[in-house]
Amino acid sequence: MAITERRLSTAVLVIGTGGAGLRAAVELAEAGVDVLAVGKRLKEDTHTALAAGGINAALATMDPEDSWEQHAADTLKESYLLADPRTVEIVTQGAAQGIDDLERYGMAFAREGDGRISQRFFGAHTFRRTAFAGDYTGLEIQRTLIRRAEQLRIPVLDGVYITRLLVHDGAVFGAYGFDLTHGTRHLIHADAVILAAGGHTRIWRRTSSRRDENIGDSFRLAAEAGARLRDPELVQFHPSGIIEPENAAGTLVSEAARGEGGILRNALGERFMTRYDPERMELSTRDRVALAAYTEIKEGRGTAKGGVWLDVSHLPRQQIMNRLPRVYQTLLDLQMLDITRDPIEIAPTAHYSMGGVWVRPEDHSTDVRGLYAIGEASSGLHGANRLGGNSLIELLVFGRITGRAAAAYSEALSAQPRSASATARARSEVDELLAADGPENVRALQRAVRNTMTEHAGVVRDEQGLRTGLAELAAIETRMEDVGVHPDIAGYQDLAHAFDLKSAALAARATLEAALERRETRGCHNRSDFPGMDPALQVNLVWSPTAGVTREAIAPIPERIASLMQEVSTVGKLAE
């Protein structure tokens, strides 16, 4: 007889097997704590593997005057004063240790001739502090952490989709899910749970995330468990995502293409950055280039397919092959386009969730006892604009800290009550969807959410658009009550899409409601009807399904860091 439900037990459950989840699991295993890591994708192919640029730490290998305090000042400045100062301090102070950990696990960083780790400029950094491994830094980090996890014999379940966190009396006691291939249920009991399942950028039509990642899983799992979200409206749009083919729309063309001398033109052939940043032109900041491209398209100077042109064909062929190999290969694979001869059609693409689950800065614990959130699932470090290279170091610093915090929480428990009714609810939620045979198509509704978010909560927003978006979302939520779910011989992907739809709808509602409340323009958040920054909105917006949006004050910046905050020259740097 086939097993229909597996029951597992562990001290700490890690949900998500990207860089954040694996780093936390490694910390737990090194401390001798029982840990289980679960991911819906193969661990070799998580979103972390796509990160190209590099990882920040004030190692001062290239610029001896650099310091963690200056790194903190740059991060806070770039956040438009919405980052949590304590979180920023913890990450920048712990960054060197994060790099040391990777070296200890055997990661091969690019090095100078004398053996020092190479560091380069990346965006609005005062000094060179971005370490890297070619343009495959994230992939190398992921491989390094997988190797270390295998050495420690950490059990990793690939292809398991978590549908619900199990909570009793305000404390987490595990999670429920199913196997994507066979449909086998998984009931996992755990003392503590670390949520590392990414952000919500897949709820836009063009995104640098693949089809089944960053759909808002972390947001829904946390919110339904009783946690809150912080700043869900703060989403970074990358200037250059490809438009075709449809199933890969939004795939990134690295900003190195602009860094190497790529030129942006509209459909009229005009080099349009002269209108938006005549000094820096294509080397302007990410949010400014994205806004410029968006404006050209919106005002009718875009291509027939709704894009602009990025051209590197004037560069020497050898330079392209040596410095942009990944871009060359990607366009050849996806479009049979030779970028040494022809321009690339691009448009802004949703790239990074700067908001996320509300966590305490010290240990990334949430409102739910025993539940932690790290990586792109969490919030606090980036504010309204992420400093390029900070996302990868955040995974390592808080992976280590949160692993230790979860271990201490587990050890201090005298007992852990479980709830049969919470478990039954998780079971019945899956049962009900499997039995659903309504006329509404889950994939079509997902697309409807993406269309709504793209149309009304994209690069530029306004009051009327956001209210229209909320009305459209309400109609989609009503239609969701009549979905049909049909697993087949190939697996349970259709059931996964049904849960993805729940996550996308919740993440979309949080984003729209918070974007409506933030009546100002700050960093990545552009309100055409409120073009200025409002000092009264130098606050975090915290959202929950029950309370909606509330405002939360931000702690003051310590004087020694505030004194180092300055306008950073971007001459000769690719602003990230």
Backbone torsions as a table, in degrees:
resi	resn	phi	psi	omega
1	MET	NA	134.5	-178.2
2	ALA	-71.2	142.1	176.0
3	ILE	-77.2	127.0	-179.1
4	THR	-98.5	-21.6	178.6
5	GLU	-145.4	125.2	176.0
6	ARG	-96.4	137.1	175.2
7	ARG	-110.3	123.4	-178.4
8	LEU	-124.1	157.4	179.4
9	SER	-141.9	139.4	-179.6
10	THR	-153.2	161.9	176.0
11	ALA	-70.8	-47.9	-179.2
12	VAL	-131.4	127.9	175.3
13	LEU	-101.5	129.3	175.8
14	VAL	-109.3	122.6	179.9
15	ILE	-103.0	111.7	-174.9
16	GLY	114.5	127.4	-175.3
17	THR	-118.0	27.7	170.8
18	GLY	-79.8	-162.5	-175.7
19	GLY	-58.8	-42.3	-178.0
20	ALA	-65.2	-51.0	-177.6
21	GLY	-62.0	-45.1	-178.6
22	LEU	-67.5	-36.9	-179.9
23	ARG	-65.0	-39.0	177.0
24	ALA	-65.7	-43.0	-179.7
25	ALA	-62.5	-39.5	178.6
26	VAL	-63.5	-43.2	179.6
27	GLU	-59.8	-42.8	179.7
28	LEU	-65.2	-46.1	-178.3
29	ALA	-65.2	-37.3	178.7
30	GLU	-66.0	-26.0	178.1
31	ALA	-88.3	2.1	178.4
32	GLY	80.3	16.8	-177.9
33	VAL	-94.0	138.7	178.4
34	ASP	-65.9	123.4	-176.7
35	VAL	-139.8	146.2	175.0
36	LEU	-131.0	130.6	177.5
37	ALA	-110.3	134.2	-176.4
38	VAL	-127.4	133.1	177.5
39	GLY	-141.6	149.7	179.5
40	LYS	-84.6	-24.8	173.9
41	ARG	-96.1	166.0	171.1
42	LEU	-64.7	138.8	-176.9
43	LYS	-62.4	-24.9	179.3
44	GLU	-74.0	-12.9	-172.0
45	ASP	-130.8	40.6	177.7
46	THR	-81.2	172.5	-176.0
47	HIS	-61.7	-31.7	179.3
48	THR	-54.1	-34.6	-176.2
49	ALA	-63.8	-17.6	-178.8
50	LEU	-85.0	-14.6	-175.8
51	ALA	-67.0	123.6	-172.1
52	ALA	-101.9	-45.7	-160.9
53	GLY	-63.6	-54.2	-176.9
54	GLY	159.4	-177.0	-173.3
55	ILE	-133.1	131.1	-171.0
56	ASN	-91.3	139.5	168.2
57	ALA	-164.4	136.9	-179.4
58	ALA	-79.3	70.6	-178.8
59	LEU	-79.2	-20.1	-179.5
60	ALA	60.0	31.3	177.9
61	THR	-74.8	-30.1	-178.6
62	MET	-104.5	-36.0	-179.0
63	ASP	-123.6	98.3	-173.3
64	PRO	-59.5	-22.2	-177.1
65	GLU	-82.3	-3.3	179.5
66	ASP	-69.2	156.7	-179.6
67	SER	-153.9	162.6	177.3
68	TRP	-64.9	-30.8	178.9
69	GLU	-63.7	-39.6	179.2
70	GLN	-69.2	-37.2	175.6
71	HIS	-61.1	-41.9	178.4
72	ALA	-63.7	-43.8	-179.3
73	ALA	-61.9	-43.9	179.3
74	ASP	-62.7	-40.6	-178.5
75	THR	-65.4	-45.1	-179.6
76	LEU	-66.4	-40.6	178.5
77	LYS	-61.2	-47.3	-177.6
78	GLU	-67.3	-24.4	-178.2
79	SER	-76.9	-1.1	-174.2
80	TYR	56.6	36.5	174.8
81	LEU	64.4	24.8	176.0
82	LEU	-105.5	-8.1	177.0
83	ALA	-72.4	152.6	176.9
84	ASP	-81.8	117.9	-174.9
85	PRO	-56.6	-37.2	-178.9
86	ARG	-67.6	-42.1	176.7
87	THR	-59.7	-44.3	-179.4
88	VAL	-62.0	-43.8	178.2
89	GLU	-59.2	-45.9	-177.0
90	ILE	-62.0	-42.9	-178.2
91	VAL	-69.3	-46.1	-176.0
92	THR	-70.8	-34.6	176.2
93	GLN	-69.8	-34.7	-176.7
94	GLY	-90.5	0.6	-173.0
95	ALA	-64.1	-44.6	-178.5
96	ALA	-60.3	-39.8	176.5
97	GLN	-62.1	-37.3	177.6
98	GLY	-60.7	-42.3	177.5
99	ILE	-67.7	-42.5	177.7
100	ASP	-57.4	-42.0	179.9
101	ASP	-59.6	-46.2	180.0
102	LEU	-62.2	-40.4	177.6
103	GLU	-62.9	-40.8	179.1
104	ARG	-61.4	-33.9	179.1
105	TYR	-83.1	-2.2	173.8
106	GLY	98.5	19.5	-179.5
107	MET	-74.3	138.7	-179.6
108	ALA	-96.9	98.7	174.8
109	PHE	-82.7	155.6	170.4
110	ALA	-64.3	139.5	-175.6
111	ARG	-131.1	156.0	173.3
112	GLU	-77.2	169.6	-178.5
113	GLY	-56.8	-31.5	-178.7
114	ASP	-90.0	6.8	175.4
115	GLY	99.0	-11.2	177.4
116	ARG	-64.2	148.6	172.1
117	ILE	-66.1	128.7	177.2
118	SER	-69.7	144.9	173.8
119	GLN	-137.3	140.4	-177.9
120	ARG	-126.8	165.9	175.5
121	PHE	-70.8	143.1	177.4
122	PHE	-149.8	105.2	176.1
123	GLY	67.1	-148.0	-170.5
124	ALA	-82.9	50.2	176.3
125	HIS	-95.6	138.5	177.8
126	THR	-68.0	-35.8	-177.9
127	PHE	-128.0	171.6	175.0
128	ARG	-75.9	114.4	-179.1
129	ARG	-143.8	15.9	179.8
130	THR	-101.7	109.7	175.0
131	ALA	-82.8	157.2	-173.0
132	PHE	-158.4	168.8	171.8
133	ALA	-134.6	90.0	-174.8
134	GLY	56.7	-140.1	172.2
135	ASP	-110.1	32.2	178.9
136	TYR	-127.0	36.4	-173.3
137	THR	-59.4	-47.7	-178.9
138	GLY	-61.5	-41.8	179.2
139	LEU	-62.6	-41.0	-179.4
140	GLU	-67.6	-38.1	176.3
141	ILE	-62.9	-45.9	-179.3
142	GLN	-60.6	-45.2	179.5
143	ARG	-62.9	-39.7	-179.7
144	THR	-63.5	-44.5	-179.3
145	LEU	-69.3	-35.6	176.4
146	ILE	-62.9	-44.1	178.4
147	ARG	-58.3	-45.2	-178.3
148	ARG	-66.3	-39.8	178.2
149	ALA	-62.9	-37.2	179.2
150	GLU	-69.5	-39.3	176.7
151	GLN	-59.5	-37.6	-178.0
152	LEU	-86.8	0.0	-179.8
153	ARG	55.9	42.1	177.8
154	ILE	-74.4	124.8	177.6
155	PRO	-70.3	126.7	178.7
156	VAL	-123.9	122.4	176.6
157	LEU	-98.2	108.2	173.8
158	ASP	-84.3	154.8	172.5
159	GLY	70.2	25.1	175.8
160	VAL	-114.0	125.7	-175.5
161	TYR	-101.3	118.4	178.8
162	ILE	-84.8	124.8	-176.3
163	THR	-99.2	-27.8	-175.0
164	ARG	-158.8	142.0	169.5
165	LEU	-84.6	141.9	-179.4
166	LEU	-96.5	121.6	-174.1
167	VAL	-130.5	138.3	174.5
168	HIS	-135.3	123.6	175.3
169	ASP	54.3	43.5	175.2
170	GLY	79.2	7.7	178.8
171	ALA	-127.0	140.7	179.6
172	VAL	-79.0	143.4	174.9
173	PHE	-132.6	16.6	176.3
174	GLY	146.3	-158.1	-178.2
175	ALA	-154.0	162.8	-179.7
176	TYR	-126.6	146.6	179.4
177	GLY	-168.2	-169.3	-179.6
178	PHE	-146.9	157.4	178.3
179	ASP	-80.6	129.6	-174.5
180	LEU	-68.4	-23.2	-178.4
181	THR	-90.4	-49.6	-172.3
182	HIS	-103.5	-14.1	-179.0
183	GLY	81.4	2.8	179.4
184	THR	-60.0	129.9	179.0
185	ARG	-76.1	151.9	175.4
186	HIS	-127.5	117.5	173.0
187	LEU	-105.7	111.1	-174.4
188	ILE	-114.2	115.7	175.2
189	HIS	-89.6	137.1	179.8
190	ALA	-150.8	148.2	175.4
191	ASP	-69.3	-40.9	-176.9
192	ALA	-138.7	153.6	179.3
193	VAL	-129.7	132.1	175.2
194	ILE	-110.0	119.1	-177.1
195	LEU	-93.5	116.6	-178.1
196	ALA	-137.9	48.6	-171.4
197	ALA	-104.9	25.3	170.0
198	GLY	81.9	-170.5	-173.2
199	GLY	-103.7	-144.7	-172.8
200	HIS	-136.3	25.2	-175.1
201	THR	-71.8	-13.7	-179.4
202	ARG	-74.0	-4.7	179.5
203	ILE	-86.3	7.5	170.0
204	TRP	-106.0	159.4	-174.4
205	ARG	-69.3	-40.9	175.8
206	ARG	-108.6	124.4	-177.8
207	THR	-151.3	151.2	177.7
208	SER	-80.2	-1.9	177.7
209	SER	-88.3	149.3	176.7
210	ARG	-75.1	175.3	-169.5
211	ARG	-58.3	-35.7	-170.5
212	ASP	-112.0	24.2	179.9
213	GLU	-131.7	158.0	178.0
214	ASN	53.7	43.6	-177.0
215	ILE	-92.7	-2.1	-178.0
216	GLY	103.0	12.8	179.8
217	ASP	-52.4	-48.7	-177.3
218	SER	-59.0	-42.1	-177.3
219	PHE	-62.8	-47.0	-177.6
220	ARG	-68.8	-46.3	-179.1
221	LEU	-57.8	-44.5	-178.5
222	ALA	-68.5	-48.0	-175.6
223	ALA	-64.5	-40.3	179.6
224	GLU	-70.2	-21.5	178.1
225	ALA	-83.8	-12.4	180.0
226	GLY	112.8	6.6	176.5
227	ALA	-89.0	174.0	-179.9
228	ARG	-120.0	165.4	176.8
229	LEU	-111.2	148.2	-179.7
230	ARG	-122.2	128.2	174.9
231	ASP	53.6	47.4	-179.0
232	PRO	-66.1	-17.4	-179.0
233	GLU	-76.5	-13.3	-174.7
234	LEU	-89.7	94.5	-175.6
235	VAL	-121.9	130.8	-179.4
236	GLN	-87.1	125.2	175.1
237	PHE	-100.0	125.6	178.6
238	HIS	-83.2	139.5	-174.0
239	PRO	-67.6	-27.1	-166.9
240	SER	-127.6	89.1	170.5
241	GLY	-112.2	142.8	-180.0
242	ILE	-72.2	158.8	-176.6
243	ILE	-97.2	-34.2	-178.8
244	GLU	-126.1	158.1	-6.4
245	PRO	-71.0	163.4	-174.9
246	GLU	-53.7	-40.7	-175.9
247	ASN	-75.2	-5.2	176.9
248	ALA	-125.1	15.7	-178.7
249	ALA	-57.9	129.7	179.9
250	GLY	101.2	-12.8	177.1
251	THR	-53.9	134.2	-171.4
252	LEU	-72.9	139.7	160.5
253	VAL	-99.8	116.0	-173.9
254	SER	-51.6	144.0	177.2
255	GLU	-67.1	-11.2	173.1
256	ALA	-59.0	-27.0	178.4
257	ALA	-61.3	-39.7	174.5
258	ARG	-74.5	-37.0	-179.2
259	GLY	-61.4	-32.2	-178.9
260	GLU	-83.6	-3.9	177.6
261	GLY	117.0	15.5	176.5
262	GLY	-63.8	146.6	-176.9
263	ILE	-115.5	138.6	177.9
264	LEU	-100.2	129.3	177.2
265	ARG	-133.1	150.3	174.2
266	ASN	-89.0	-176.0	-176.8
267	ALA	-65.8	-19.7	178.6
268	LEU	-85.1	-2.5	-178.8
269	GLY	87.1	4.9	-178.2
270	GLU	-80.1	139.6	173.8
271	ARG	-82.4	88.6	-162.6
272	PHE	-72.3	-15.6	-179.7
273	MET	-64.2	-15.2	175.3
274	THR	-60.4	-27.0	-179.0
275	ARG	-80.0	-23.7	-168.8
276	TYR	-111.7	-32.6	179.1
277	ASP	-157.4	75.6	-172.5
278	PRO	-61.8	-22.5	179.2
279	GLU	-78.6	-52.8	-175.0
280	ARG	-88.4	-20.1	180.0
281	MET	49.4	-124.6	-176.4
282	GLU	-68.5	-12.9	178.9
283	LEU	-92.9	16.0	177.3
284	SER	-68.7	175.0	-177.3
285	THR	-70.0	157.4	-176.3
286	ARG	-56.3	-47.7	-177.0
287	ASP	-65.5	-33.8	-178.1
288	ARG	-73.5	-39.5	178.7
289	VAL	-67.6	-40.2	178.1
290	ALA	-61.5	-43.1	179.6
291	LEU	-65.2	-39.6	179.6
292	ALA	-63.5	-48.0	-179.9
293	ALA	-62.3	-43.5	179.0
294	TYR	-58.4	-45.0	-177.7
295	THR	-64.1	-43.9	178.7
296	GLU	-58.7	-44.3	-179.2
297	ILE	-66.2	-45.5	-175.8
298	LYS	-64.7	-34.5	-176.9
299	GLU	-88.9	9.5	171.7
300	GLY	92.0	9.8	180.0
301	ARG	-103.1	13.9	178.4
302	GLY	-86.6	177.1	178.9
303	THR	-74.1	170.5	179.9
304	ALA	-60.0	-29.6	-178.8
305	LYS	-91.9	5.9	175.4
306	GLY	84.7	43.4	179.8
307	GLY	-140.1	-170.9	170.2
308	VAL	-131.3	173.2	-177.2
309	TRP	-103.8	134.7	170.6
310	LEU	-113.5	118.8	-171.5
311	ASP	-118.6	122.8	173.5
312	VAL	-117.9	6.3	-171.8
313	SER	-66.3	-16.4	177.9
314	HIS	-79.5	-12.3	-179.3
315	LEU	-78.7	153.2	176.9
316	PRO	-58.5	136.7	-177.3
317	ARG	-53.7	-40.5	-177.2
318	GLN	-65.6	-35.7	177.8
319	GLN	-62.8	-42.8	179.1
320	ILE	-63.4	-45.0	-177.7
321	MET	-66.7	-34.4	-178.0
322	ASN	-82.6	-39.2	-170.8
323	ARG	-101.8	-20.4	-178.4
324	LEU	-128.4	45.5	-174.7
325	PRO	-62.8	-36.7	-177.0
326	ARG	-69.6	-40.7	178.4
327	VAL	-63.4	-45.8	-179.9
328	TYR	-57.3	-49.1	-176.9
329	GLN	-66.5	-42.7	-178.8
330	THR	-59.0	-47.6	-177.4
331	LEU	-69.9	-32.8	176.1
332	LEU	-65.6	-45.1	-178.7
333	ASP	-65.6	-45.7	-171.1
334	LEU	-85.7	-30.7	-173.7
335	GLN	-129.8	-0.5	-171.5
336	MET	53.1	38.9	-178.8
337	LEU	-103.7	129.9	177.5
338	ASP	-97.6	103.9	-173.9
339	ILE	-69.9	-10.8	175.9
340	THR	-76.1	-13.0	-178.0
341	ARG	-118.6	-33.0	-171.9
342	ASP	-126.6	151.5	177.9
343	PRO	-75.1	163.6	-178.3
344	ILE	-106.4	133.3	177.5
345	GLU	-88.2	121.0	-174.0
346	ILE	-133.2	163.7	172.9
347	ALA	-151.5	159.8	178.1
348	PRO	-58.3	145.6	-175.2
349	THR	-136.9	139.1	179.6
350	ALA	-65.4	127.0	-167.6
351	HIS	-122.8	-39.0	-171.7
352	TYR	-152.4	132.6	176.0
353	SER	-86.2	110.5	-179.1
354	MET	-85.1	-25.8	169.7
355	GLY	-88.2	-178.0	-179.4
356	GLY	168.9	-157.0	-178.6
357	VAL	-64.4	135.8	176.8
358	TRP	-67.9	126.2	180.0
359	VAL	-136.4	157.6	173.3
360	ARG	-80.4	140.4	-175.3
361	PRO	-62.5	-34.5	-172.2
362	GLU	-65.8	-40.3	-174.2
363	ASP	-139.7	6.8	-179.6
364	HIS	58.0	32.4	171.6
365	SER	-78.3	156.0	-177.7
366	THR	-108.9	-169.7	176.0
367	ASP	-69.7	-17.2	-178.6
368	VAL	-97.6	124.1	-177.5
369	ARG	-61.1	130.9	178.5
370	GLY	86.0	-3.1	179.1
371	LEU	-107.3	129.5	-179.6
372	TYR	-124.5	155.9	175.9
373	ALA	-135.4	136.3	-179.2
374	ILE	-139.0	165.3	178.9
375	GLY	73.0	-149.7	-176.9
376	GLU	-67.1	-15.4	175.3
377	ALA	-69.0	-23.6	-173.3
378	SER	-100.4	-175.5	-178.4
379	SER	-144.3	168.1	173.8
380	GLY	123.9	-28.4	-173.6
381	LEU	-90.0	-36.1	-164.5
382	HIS	-100.7	-20.5	-179.3
383	GLY	58.5	-133.7	-174.8
384	ALA	-94.0	1.9	173.4
385	ASN	-161.9	127.5	-177.0
386	ARG	-86.4	134.0	174.5
387	LEU	-75.6	122.3	-177.7
388	GLY	-51.1	132.7	179.2
389	GLY	92.6	-8.9	-179.0
390	ASN	-79.9	-24.5	-175.2
391	SER	-66.0	-39.0	-177.8
392	LEU	-71.0	-37.3	179.7
393	ILE	-70.9	-31.2	178.0
394	GLU	-59.2	-40.4	-180.0
395	LEU	-58.5	-42.6	-174.4
396	LEU	-74.6	-42.7	-177.8
397	VAL	-66.1	-51.8	-176.8
398	PHE	-80.8	-20.4	170.5
399	GLY	-59.8	-44.7	179.9
400	ARG	-67.4	-49.7	-175.4
401	ILE	-64.7	-45.4	-176.0
402	THR	-71.4	-34.0	174.1
403	GLY	-57.4	-45.2	179.5
404	ARG	-66.7	-40.5	-178.8
405	ALA	-65.2	-41.3	179.7
406	ALA	-66.3	-37.4	177.8
407	ALA	-64.0	-44.0	-179.9
408	ALA	-65.4	-39.5	178.7
409	TYR	-62.6	-46.2	-179.9
410	SER	-60.6	-44.0	-176.7
411	GLU	-66.3	-31.0	-175.7
412	ALA	-82.5	-10.4	-178.8
413	LEU	-69.0	129.5	175.1
414	SER	-85.0	-30.4	175.9
415	ALA	-162.1	162.9	177.7
416	GLN	-134.6	104.0	178.4
417	PRO	-66.3	141.5	173.4
418	ARG	-113.0	166.3	-178.1
419	SER	-125.6	115.6	177.9
420	ALA	-63.8	-34.1	-178.0
421	SER	-70.8	-36.2	177.5
422	ALA	-65.0	-40.9	178.2
423	THR	-65.7	-42.9	179.9
424	ALA	-62.4	-37.6	179.8
425	ARG	-65.1	-40.9	178.9
426	ALA	-64.4	-41.3	177.6
427	ARG	-62.2	-47.6	-174.2
428	SER	-68.2	-29.7	177.8
429	GLU	-61.0	-42.9	177.6
430	VAL	-69.0	-44.6	179.8
431	ASP	-56.1	-46.5	-176.3
432	GLU	-63.5	-40.3	179.2
433	LEU	-68.6	-40.2	178.9
434	LEU	-63.1	-28.7	-179.7
435	ALA	-88.6	-9.4	-175.7
436	ALA	-66.4	129.6	-176.6
437	ASP	-136.8	37.2	-178.4
438	GLY	-78.4	175.1	-176.1
439	PRO	-80.9	-13.8	-175.5
440	GLU	-80.8	133.5	-179.9
441	ASN	-90.0	126.0	-175.6
442	VAL	-60.2	-43.4	-177.3
443	ARG	-66.7	-38.6	179.1
444	ALA	-64.5	-37.1	178.8
445	LEU	-70.2	-35.6	175.2
446	GLN	-60.0	-44.5	179.0
447	ARG	-62.7	-37.6	178.4
448	ALA	-61.7	-41.4	176.3
449	VAL	-60.9	-45.7	-178.0
450	ARG	-63.7	-40.0	178.4
451	ASN	-63.4	-43.7	179.2
452	THR	-61.0	-46.9	-178.1
453	MET	-66.4	-39.0	-179.6
454	THR	-66.3	-42.1	-176.4
455	GLU	-72.7	-38.9	-168.0
456	HIS	-116.8	-11.5	-179.2
457	ALA	-138.2	39.2	-179.1
458	GLY	-86.9	-139.5	-175.9
459	VAL	-61.9	-39.6	-180.0
460	VAL	-122.9	135.8	-176.2
461	ARG	-127.1	159.5	170.5
462	ASP	-151.2	168.2	-173.3
463	GLU	-55.7	-50.2	-176.3
464	GLN	-63.2	-43.2	-179.5
465	GLY	-62.9	-42.9	-179.4
466	LEU	-66.3	-38.9	178.2
467	ARG	-68.1	-38.1	175.3
468	THR	-62.9	-41.9	178.2
469	GLY	-59.4	-42.0	178.7
470	LEU	-65.7	-37.6	178.0
471	ALA	-66.4	-42.5	178.0
472	GLU	-63.3	-41.4	-179.7
473	LEU	-63.7	-40.6	178.8
474	ALA	-59.9	-39.3	178.3
475	ALA	-66.3	-39.4	177.7
476	ILE	-64.2	-42.7	179.7
477	GLU	-60.9	-36.5	176.6
478	THR	-65.9	-43.4	179.2
479	ARG	-65.0	-28.2	-179.8
480	MET	-62.0	-20.5	179.7
481	GLU	-72.3	-11.1	-177.1
482	ASP	-120.8	36.1	-179.1
483	VAL	-78.7	158.6	170.1
484	GLY	-115.6	134.2	-179.9
485	VAL	-120.3	127.1	-172.6
486	HIS	-135.8	83.5	173.0
487	PRO	-61.9	150.7	179.5
488	ASP	-134.5	-168.9	-174.9
489	ILE	-61.9	-23.7	-178.4
490	ALA	-79.5	-12.5	178.4
491	GLY	136.3	-168.2	-171.2
492	TYR	-107.1	32.2	-179.8
493	GLN	-61.4	-34.6	-177.4
494	ASP	-65.4	-36.0	175.6
495	LEU	-66.0	-41.3	177.2
496	ALA	-60.6	-41.9	179.1
497	HIS	-62.9	-34.0	178.5
498	ALA	-64.7	-41.3	176.6
499	PHE	-71.6	-36.1	175.2
500	ASP	-57.6	-40.5	179.6
501	LEU	-62.7	-42.5	176.4
502	LYS	-58.8	-44.7	-179.3
503	SER	-64.9	-45.1	-178.4
504	ALA	-61.7	-41.6	-178.7
505	ALA	-65.7	-42.1	179.0
506	LEU	-66.1	-44.9	-179.8
507	ALA	-64.2	-37.5	178.8
508	ALA	-65.4	-43.0	179.6
509	ARG	-62.3	-47.0	179.2
510	ALA	-58.5	-44.4	-177.6
511	THR	-65.2	-47.8	-178.6
512	LEU	-63.7	-44.1	-177.4
513	GLU	-66.7	-39.5	179.1
514	ALA	-72.0	-37.8	179.3
515	ALA	-65.1	-33.8	177.0
516	LEU	-66.0	-40.8	-178.6
517	GLU	-70.4	-32.3	-177.6
518	ARG	-84.9	82.9	-177.1
519	ARG	-87.3	69.2	178.5
520	GLU	-164.4	170.3	171.1
521	THR	-111.1	121.9	-177.5
522	ARG	-150.6	116.6	178.0
523	GLY	60.2	-124.2	-176.5
524	CYS	-72.6	-15.5	-172.9
525	HIS	-94.7	103.5	-178.0
526	ASN	-104.2	115.3	173.7
527	ARG	-107.7	111.5	-178.2
528	SER	-64.3	-25.9	179.9
529	ASP	-88.0	-9.1	175.7
530	PHE	-136.4	76.7	-170.4
531	PRO	-72.8	-12.7	-177.9
532	GLY	-101.2	166.6	174.2
533	MET	-85.1	138.6	-179.6
534	ASP	-109.0	115.1	-179.2
535	PRO	-56.1	-29.8	-179.9
536	ALA	-68.7	-17.2	179.6
537	LEU	-102.4	17.3	170.9
538	GLN	-78.9	63.2	-177.4
539	VAL	-141.2	162.4	171.0
540	ASN	-89.0	141.7	175.2
541	LEU	-100.6	120.9	-175.2
542	VAL	-109.9	130.2	-173.4
543	TRP	-121.3	142.2	168.8
544	SER	-142.4	157.1	-178.3
545	PRO	-62.6	-25.7	-176.6
546	THR	-92.8	-41.4	-173.5
547	ALA	-97.2	-9.9	-175.8
548	GLY	69.7	-140.4	-174.7
549	VAL	-100.5	128.5	171.9
550	THR	-125.9	160.4	-179.5
551	ARG	-100.4	142.0	-179.8
552	GLU	-129.7	127.7	-179.5
553	ALA	-66.9	151.4	179.0
554	ILE	-103.7	136.8	-179.0
555	ALA	-60.6	150.8	179.1
556	PRO	-67.8	152.1	178.1
557	ILE	-83.3	130.0	178.2
558	PRO	-56.9	142.4	-172.7
559	GLU	-58.2	-39.5	-176.1
560	ARG	-65.0	-25.2	177.4
561	ILE	-88.6	-41.6	179.1
562	ALA	-57.0	-36.4	-177.8
563	SER	-67.6	-18.7	-178.9
564	LEU	-94.4	-4.6	-178.0
565	MET	-77.7	125.3	-176.5
566	GLN	-152.4	166.4	172.9
567	GLU	-69.5	127.5	-177.6
568	VAL	-98.9	128.0	177.7
569	SER	-66.3	136.8	177.7
570	THR	-111.0	16.4	179.3
571	VAL	-60.8	126.2	177.3
572	GLY	76.1	5.0	179.2
573	LYS	-115.8	152.0	170.7
574	LEU	-87.6	110.9	-177.4
575	ALA	-73.1	124.7	-175.8
576	GLU	-94.7	NA	NA
